Amino acid sequence: MKDDVWKIANEIKKEIIEFRRHFHMYPELGYEEEKTSEFVIKKLKELSIEVTPNLAKFGVTGLIKGAAGQGKTIGIRADMDALPILEENDVPYKSKHDGKMHACGHDAHTAILLGVAKILVKMKDKIKGNVKLIFQPAEEGLGGAKPMVQEGALKDPEVSAVIALHMADEVEVGHIEVKDGSFTASADKIWFDIEGKGGHAASPHDTIDPIMVGSHLITALQTVASRNTDPVDPVVLTIGTFNAGTVYNVIPRTAHMTGTIRSLKQEVREATFESAKRIAEGVAKAFGAKITPGIKRGYSPGYNSPELNVLLKQATSELVGEDKVHIAEAPSMGAEDFYEFSDNNRIPVAMFWLGILNEKKGIIHPGHNPKYDIDEDALPLGCAILSLTALKYLTN
């Protein structure tokens, strides 16, 4: 199987690059992926793949039914949305939509999954069971995975596992990184509305200064990680905005702060916000102010199935050698809504980092950077790893 997969992946390399460049030139933001979705549907139908469109607005699934008998169904997921960034690259495939750019590799993810479709359709006689291709909208902060699950992306037939990849700008092209267990963090938005007493800047004694209150709150919140959380449990609590006042000589009445909580464990995630609320209450009482905390739950902590990782590592080793497989030293405190496809940890899922770094080609910029690009030599390898892993899963 390995030789067939690798052969087809390299035969379609030029076409996958063309797909990727098309998506790169015409980026669409979350829940706006109409043309991207139409392109995906067209290519899947050309392969006679059963298509289900309009999941979570512009999400698409494609079902490849194996010809080797009944079996399980594995899902393979790619995200399709771009970022609100003005591209600074001078390349033939530069974004034609000003202020929008594929700066996180989702163009490559989508192209790779179309490549997987082409490989597995040619190998249907080796598929015992089914492969469901999942093209997801709105990963960048909008959470398109969960509504896809709610609208049946894992049903008909029942998906029993899901795999995915992500471009890795710190990993050399031709290599991958994997990690069992914790892989990405949760991501929640938090805020604090502070109400004091406004007044003249020359009479601070007659006011309750919300800027002073907020400053003390920011300092106190740093103890959540250093004094309220077990040192072996990574957690981040960052305040990113602090807005108060409009005039230089007036102490305002209110202030508003926003930030984020990141953690690798659900219990730490919950405890961190509880600690933040308790600290806010204490600071408010100390200054005679009122602080109202709030939270918007985002992505859950990401957990990779060790069993699926075994298959991913085996597939990569067979394709390009065991020396190209690396174990990530630590999880990322970034977040990824792919893990919503575990359906609240009901089914195993796994994601790996696919290397795109190539200093000789100038491919050195990190994700979410206006000069971000990828080494397109990574595309056939991504197609092959996902395809061979799916085949291994279905034959195990």
C-alpha positions in Angstrom: 0.0 0.0 0.0 2.8 2.4 0.9 4.3 2.3 -2.6 1.0 2.9 -4.3 0.1 5.8 -2.0 3.5 7.5 -2.4 3.5 7.0 -6.2 0.1 8.6 -6.6 0.9 11.4 -4.2 3.9 12.4 -6.3 2.0 12.0 -9.5 -0.6 14.6 -8.4 1.9 17.0 -6.8 1.6 19.6 -9.5 -2.2 19.5 -9.3 -2.2 19.8 -5.5 0.1 22.8 -5.8 -2.3 24.4 -8.2 -5.2 23.8 -5.8 -3.2 25.3 -3.0 -2.3 28.4 -5.0 -5.9 28.9 -6.1 -7.1 28.9 -2.5 -4.2 31.2 -1.6 -5.1 33.7 -4.3 -8.8 33.8 -3.3 -8.9 33.6 0.5 -12.2 33.8 2.4 -12.7 34.5 6.1 -14.6 32.3 8.6 -18.2 31.6 7.6 -17.5 33.4 4.2 -15.9 30.4 2.4 -18.6 30.2 -0.3 -16.3 30.0 -3.3 -13.8 27.8 -1.5 -16.7 25.4 -0.7 -17.9 25.5 -4.3 -14.4 24.6 -5.5 -14.1 21.7 -3.1 -17.6 20.3 -4.0 -16.7 20.5 -7.7 -13.5 18.6 -7.3 -15.1 15.9 -5.1 -18.0 15.4 -7.6 -15.4 15.0 -10.4 -14.2 12.0 -8.4 -17.7 10.7 -8.0 -17.5 11.2 -4.2 -20.8 11.4 -2.3 -21.0 15.1 -1.1 -22.9 16.7 1.7 -22.7 20.5 1.5 -23.8 23.4 3.7 -22.8 22.0 7.1 -22.2 24.9 9.5 -22.9 27.2 6.5 -20.1 26.3 4.2 -18.7 23.1 5.6 -18.5 20.1 3.3 -18.1 16.3 3.8 -17.2 13.8 1.1 -17.8 10.1 1.6 -15.5 7.5 0.0 -17.1 4.1 0.2 -14.5 1.3 0.2 -14.7 -1.7 -2.2 -13.0 -4.2 0.1 -16.0 -4.8 2.3 -17.8 -3.4 5.4 -15.8 -1.8 8.1 -15.3 1.3 10.2 -15.3 4.9 9.0 -12.4 7.3 9.6 -12.7 11.0 9.2 -9.9 13.3 7.8 -10.4 17.0 8.5 -9.1 20.2 6.9 -10.0 23.8 7.7 -10.7 26.3 4.9 -10.8 29.8 6.3 -8.3 32.6 5.9 -7.2 35.5 8.2 -7.8 39.3 8.0 -4.2 40.1 7.1 -2.8 42.1 4.2 -0.3 39.9 2.4 3.2 41.2 1.9 4.7 38.4 -0.2 5.6 39.1 -3.8 4.6 35.8 -5.4 2.6 34.9 -8.5 -0.1 33.5 -6.2 -0.4 36.5 -3.9 -3.8 37.1 -2.4 -6.2 39.0 -4.7 -8.5 39.9 -1.8 -6.9 42.9 -0.1 -6.8 42.5 3.7 -7.4 38.7 3.5 -4.7 36.1 3.5 -4.0 32.4 4.1 -1.4 33.0 6.7 -2.0 29.8 8.7 -1.7 27.2 6.0 -5.4 26.4 5.7 -5.1 26.7 1.9 -2.5 23.9 2.1 -4.7 21.8 4.4 -7.6 22.0 2.0 -5.5 21.2 -1.0 -4.0 18.3 0.8 -7.4 16.8 1.6 -8.4 17.1 -2.0 -5.2 15.2 -2.7 -6.2 12.5 -0.2 -9.5 12.2 -2.0 -7.7 11.6 -5.3 -5.4 9.0 -3.8 -8.0 7.0 -1.9 -10.5 7.0 -4.8 -7.8 5.3 -6.9 -7.3 2.8 -4.0 -10.9 2.1 -3.2 -10.3 -1.7 -3.6 -8.0 -1.5 -0.6 -10.5 0.3 1.6 -12.5 -1.9 4.0 -15.0 0.5 5.4 -15.3 4.2 4.6 -13.3 7.5 4.6 -15.2 10.7 5.4 -13.4 13.9 4.2 -14.3 16.8 6.4 -13.8 20.4 5.0 -14.4 22.7 7.9 -15.2 26.4 7.9 -14.3 29.0 10.5 -11.5 27.6 12.5 -9.9 30.9 13.3 -11.6 31.8 16.5 -15.2 31.2 15.3 -15.4 27.5 16.1 -16.8 25.9 13.0 -16.0 22.4 14.1 -18.6 22.1 16.8 -21.6 23.1 14.6 -20.4 20.7 12.0 -20.5 17.9 14.6 -24.0 19.1 15.7 -25.2 19.1 12.2 -24.2 15.5 11.6 -20.7 15.5 10.1 -19.8 12.4 12.2 -23.0 10.5 11.3 -24.2 8.4 8.3 -22.0 6.4 8.6 -20.8 6.8 12.1 -17.2 8.1 12.2 -15.1 6.2 14.8 -11.9 8.3 14.6 -10.7 11.6 13.0 -7.1 12.6 12.0 -5.7 15.9 10.7 -2.5 17.8 10.1 -1.3 21.4 10.6 1.5 23.3 8.8 4.4 23.6 11.2 6.7 26.6 10.5 9.3 25.5 13.0 9.7 22.0 11.6 11.9 21.3 8.5 10.1 20.3 5.4 10.0 16.6 4.9 9.7 16.0 8.7 6.8 15.7 11.1 6.2 16.2 14.8 3.8 14.2 16.9 2.9 14.0 20.5 0.7 11.7 22.5 -1.9 13.2 24.9 -2.0 17.0 25.5 -1.2 18.7 22.2 -3.0 22.1 22.3 -4.5 24.3 24.9 -8.0 25.5 25.6 -8.8 29.2 24.7 -11.3 31.2 26.6 -12.0 35.0 26.3 -12.3 36.7 29.6 -13.2 40.3 30.5 -13.6 42.6 33.5 -15.9 45.6 33.7 -14.7 48.0 36.4 -17.0 50.6 37.8 -15.5 53.3 40.1 -16.3 57.0 40.6 -15.2 59.5 38.1 -14.0 63.0 38.8 -11.4 65.7 38.1 -7.8 64.6 37.7 -6.8 67.2 40.2 -9.0 65.7 42.9 -8.3 62.0 42.9 -9.3 61.8 46.6 -12.9 62.4 45.6 -12.8 59.5 43.1 -12.5 55.7 42.8 -10.1 55.5 40.0 -10.9 52.4 37.8 -7.5 52.7 36.1 -5.8 52.2 39.4 -8.2 49.4 40.3 -7.5 47.7 36.9 -3.8 48.0 37.3 -3.8 46.3 40.7 -6.1 43.6 39.2 -3.7 42.9 36.4 -0.9 42.5 38.9 -2.9 40.3 41.2 -4.0 38.1 38.4 -0.5 37.0 37.8 -0.6 35.0 41.0 -3.1 32.6 39.4 -0.4 30.8 37.6 2.4 31.4 40.1 0.6 30.7 43.4 -2.9 29.2 42.7 -2.0 26.5 40.2 0.2 23.4 40.5 3.5 24.2 38.9 3.4 21.1 36.7 0.1 22.3 35.1 0.7 24.9 32.4 -1.7 27.8 32.4 -1.7 31.2 30.8 -3.8 34.2 31.9 -3.1 37.2 29.8 -4.8 40.6 29.7 -4.6 42.0 26.2 -6.7 45.2 26.3 -7.3 47.8 28.9 -9.6 50.7 27.9 -10.6 53.6 30.1 -11.0 57.4 29.8 -11.1 59.8 26.9 -9.8 63.0 28.4 -6.3 63.6 29.9 -7.5 65.6 32.9 -10.5 63.4 33.9 -10.5 60.3 36.0 -13.1 58.1 34.3 -15.9 56.2 36.0 -15.4 52.9 34.2 -12.7 50.7 32.6 -12.9 47.6 30.5 -10.3 44.8 30.3 -10.2 41.7 28.1 -7.9 38.8 28.0 -7.5 35.0 27.6 -7.1 31.9 29.6 -5.1 29.0 28.1 -4.7 25.6 29.8 -4.1 21.9 29.0 -6.5 20.4 31.4 -10.2 21.0 31.8 -10.1 21.2 35.6 -7.3 23.8 35.5 -9.3 25.7 32.9 -12.3 25.9 35.3 -10.2 26.6 38.4 -8.3 29.5 36.7 -11.4 31.5 36.0 -12.7 30.8 39.5 -9.5 32.1 40.9 -9.7 35.2 38.7 -13.2 35.9 39.9 -12.2 35.6 43.5 -9.2 37.9 43.0 -11.4 40.5 41.2 -13.8 40.4 44.1 -11.0 41.1 46.6 -9.5 43.9 44.5 -12.9 45.5 44.1 -13.5 45.4 47.9 -10.1 46.8 48.7 -10.7 49.9 46.5 -14.5 50.3 47.0 -15.1 49.6 43.3 -17.3 47.2 41.5 -15.8 44.6 39.1 -17.9 42.3 37.0 -16.0 39.4 35.4 -17.2 37.5 32.3 -16.1 34.6 30.2 -16.8 33.3 26.7 -15.8 29.6 26.4 -13.7 28.8 23.4 -11.9 25.8 22.2 -11.3 22.8 24.5 -7.9 21.4 25.4 -6.6 19.1 22.5 -5.7 15.5 23.3 -4.1 13.2 20.8 -4.9 9.5 20.8 -1.7 7.5 21.4 -3.2 4.6 19.3 -3.8 6.9 16.3 -0.4 8.4 16.7 1.1 4.9 16.4 -0.4 4.7 12.9 0.7 8.2 11.9 4.2 7.4 13.0 4.2 4.1 11.2 2.9 5.6 8.0 5.5 8.4 8.0 8.3 6.1 8.8 7.3 3.8 5.9 7.1 6.7 3.5 10.2 8.8 4.3 12.0 7.0 7.1 11.9 6.9 10.9 14.4 9.7 11.2 11.8 12.1 9.8 9.5 11.5 12.7 10.0 13.6 15.8 8.3 13.7 19.2 7.2 17.2 20.1 8.9 18.2 23.4 5.9 20.0 24.8 2.3 20.8 23.8 1.4 24.2 22.3 -0.5 26.8 24.3 -2.1 27.8 21.1 -5.6 26.4 20.5 -7.2 24.4 17.7 -10.9 23.5 17.3 -10.1 20.3 15.5 -10.5 18.6 18.8 -14.2 19.3 18.8 -14.4 16.4 16.4 -13.8 14.1 19.3 -17.4 14.8 20.2 -16.6 15.5 23.9 -13.9 12.8 23.9 -16.4 10.2 22.6 -14.1 9.1 19.7 -10.3 9.2 19.4 -8.7 12.0 17.3 -5.1 13.0 16.5 -3.3 15.8 14.8 0.3 16.1 13.8 2.6 19.0 12.7 3.7 18.8 9.0 7.0 20.6 8.5 7.2 23.5 6.0 10.3 25.3 7.1 13.0 25.8 4.4 15.5 28.6 5.1 17.2 28.1 1.7 13.9 29.1 0.0 13.2 31.9 2.5 10.3 30.0 4.0 11.0 31.2 7.5 8.0 33.3 8.7 5.6 32.1 11.4 1.9 31.7 11.1 -0.3 34.8 11.2 2.5 36.8 9.7 2.0 38.9 6.4 5.0 37.2 4.9 3.9 33.6 5.8 4.4 31.0 3.1 5.0 27.3 2.9 7.4 25.0 1.1 5.1 23.2 -1.3 7.3 20.1 -1.3 5.4 19.3 1.9 2.1 18.9 0.1 2.5 15.3 -1.4 3.9 14.1 1.9 0.9 15.4 3.8 -1.4 13.7 1.3 0.5 10.4 1.6 0.7 10.4 5.4 -3.1 11.0 5.9 -4.0 8.5 3.2 -1.7 5.7 4.4 -2.8 6.3 8.0 -6.5 6.0 7.0 -5.8 2.8 5.2 -3.9 1.4 8.1 -6.7 2.3 10.5 -9.3 0.6 8.4 -7.3 -2.6 8.0 -6.3 -2.9 11.7 
